[in-house]
Amino acid sequence: MAQLPDYLTPESWLAQLFSSAEARGGGVVKRQVRDVERLVGRAAFARAVADRGYQAVENGRHFVVFCNAHPIRRVGHPAPSFDRDT
């Protein structure tokens, strides 16, 4: 495994992630699970997400962070019911 540069600390990596234009605009950011585990660790990453009031999901090789407080609703399989009259 390649050694990380001295300037790349867990804190600086998280600061860079959450100061991105997408994150600041309330958007969605995606990072590889292996990078999160290698650079900051799962627990620290989960705390940083929660401390900001955001939510994240893990899918395959990626964490997807929703940089807002909006609810997350899964669409697709299984097919959701959009009939609000029932």
CORNORGI-V715743 format. One record per backbone hydrogen bond with DSSP energy under -0.5 kcal/mol. CO is the residue of the C=O (numbers start at 1). NH is the residue of the N-H. If there is no record, write none. Layout:
{{CO | NH} {CO | NH}}
This chain:
{{5 | 8} {7 | 9} {9 | 13} {10 | 14} {11 | 15} {12 | 16} {13 | 17} {14 | 18} {15 | 19} {17 | 20} {20 | 24} {21 | 25} {22 | 27} {23 | 26} {27 | 67} {29 | 65} {31 | 63} {32 | 36} {33 | 37} {34 | 38} {35 | 39} {36 | 40} {36 | 41} {41 | 45} {42 | 46} {43 | 47} {44 | 48} {45 | 49} {46 | 50} {47 | 51} {48 | 52} {49 | 52} {49 | 54} {50 | 53} {55 | 66} {57 | 64} {59 | 62} {61 | 33} {62 | 59} {63 | 31} {63 | 65} {64 | 57} {64 | 66} {65 | 29} {65 | 67} {66 | 55} {66 | 68} {71 | 73} {80 | 82} {82 | 84} {83 | 86}}
